[in-house]
């Protein structure tokens, strides 16, 4: 459950307006799986001095409309979990900030302005387990190894990768450029093959959720579907943590040849 501030206009289809809200209000705002754009806030952000109220005071101004009157603070609505904000001299001139279930963020990634589904190199693997947002790749794949032992999804993905690449693990994002450390100007390049004995930690193979398991609001987001998986180094995986998938990443993975089961 989150608090939703009522936005001006129709940012669900107006990309320019959507960008204005994101620039002003940040990670609270997103497109949902229902193709609606809204801004949601945690309970601790809904106070008279909290981020939800401060952002609500700016809605009209950000949208390019006549700004709300200043000097009013959010107040709880008696008998409900909602809050309201007076926006003009008349006490009846107010907006309501509703407490409601926040929908899941869309897993589609905008590439050149077009929402695209992630369809990575493991897209042709057969799904034999439940697919859910926020789930890791540790479910039983329904497959077994050479000794007859069961394989988790993660182990099956790595097994397929290794067999395809002559006993080595190949990164699905070989050549990808990324900051060596978050916020650092130094750029690293993802190696073609992982498990480098000279860098066993940084090149440890990770099965990465392309759309992260959790979004920036720590809500379930990316699923354990095979099309959402990519084998990359631990170092690169750490640089992606909970960020929206970069366009370059999704393009490279969607264009990669599919592994066969």
PECORTA-V280057 format. One record per backbone hydrogen bond with DSSP energy under -1.0 kcal/mol. CO is the residue of the C=O (numbers start at 0). NH is the residue of the N-H. If there is no record, write none. Layout:
co,nh
CO,NH
CO,NH
This chain:
co,nh
1,99
2,40
3,97
9,12
9,13
12,14
13,17
14,18
15,19
16,20
17,21
18,22
19,23
20,24
21,25
25,28
27,39
29,37
30,105
31,34
35,31
37,29
38,4
40,2
41,44
42,45
44,46
44,51
46,49
49,53
50,54
51,55
52,56
54,57
55,58
57,61
58,62
59,64
74,83
76,79
81,76
82,96
83,74
84,94
86,68
89,92
91,93
92,86
94,84
96,82
97,3
99,1
103,32
108,115
110,113
113,110
115,108
119,122
120,258
121,124
131,134
136,153
138,152
142,150
144,147
148,144
150,140
151,155
152,156
153,157
154,158
155,159
156,160
157,161
158,162
159,163
160,164
161,166
164,167
168,193
170,173
172,175
175,189
177,187
180,183
185,179
187,177
189,174
191,170
195,198
198,202
200,203
201,234
202,194
203,233
205,231
207,229
211,221
212,220
214,217
218,214
221,133
224,227
225,228
226,119
227,209
229,207
230,171
231,205
232,236
233,237
234,238
239,242
245,249
246,250
247,251
248,252
249,253
250,254
